[in-house]
Amino acid sequence: MTEAPRRRTAQVARWAQLAAIGLVGLYALLFIVLNVRDVKVSFVVVSTHVSLIWVILLSLGAGLVLGVLGSRLYRHRQRRR
């Protein structure tokens, strides 16, 4: 393969990556804009009204933290055996 086709392939790949990043960014922006209505969140003792996007993002964050902690605990227990 000569240098010119290789360079063209790299440029096409770069543009494809930029297009994919742009589409994901547009999707994220639309996701945020369409999920701004207030919802009632009820904790055991108290309840409050917050924007739906915050509920989604906080749930995502809590899930990530619990997933990482669970994975670390699992690996720790496997090493002890």
C-alpha positions, 0 to 999 in steps of 0.5 A, spaced: 500 500 500 502 506 498 503 512 502 497 516 499 491 511 500 494 510 507 493 517 508 486 517 505 484 511 509 486 515 516 483 521 514 476 517 512 477 514 519 478 521 523 472 524 519 468 518 521 470 518 529 468 526 529 462 524 526 460 519 531 462 523 537 458 529 534 452 524 533 453 522 541 454 529 543 447 531 539 444 525 542 446 527 549 444 534 548 437 532 546 437 527 552 438 532 557 433 537 554 427 532 553 428 530 560 428 537 564 421 536 567 420 535 575 419 529 578 417 527 585 423 523 588 421 519 595 426 517 600 424 513 606 423 519 610 423 525 606 421 527 599 422 532 594 421 535 587 427 535 582 429 535 575 428 528 571 435 528 568 438 529 575 435 523 578 437 519 572 445 522 572 445 520 580 442 513 579 447 512 574 453 515 578 450 511 584 450 505 579 457 506 577 460 507 584 456 500 587 459 497 581 466 499 582 466 497 589 462 490 588 468 489 583 473 490 588 470 486 593 469 480 588 477 481 586 479 481 593 475 475 595 478 471 589 485 473 591 484 471 598 483 464 596 
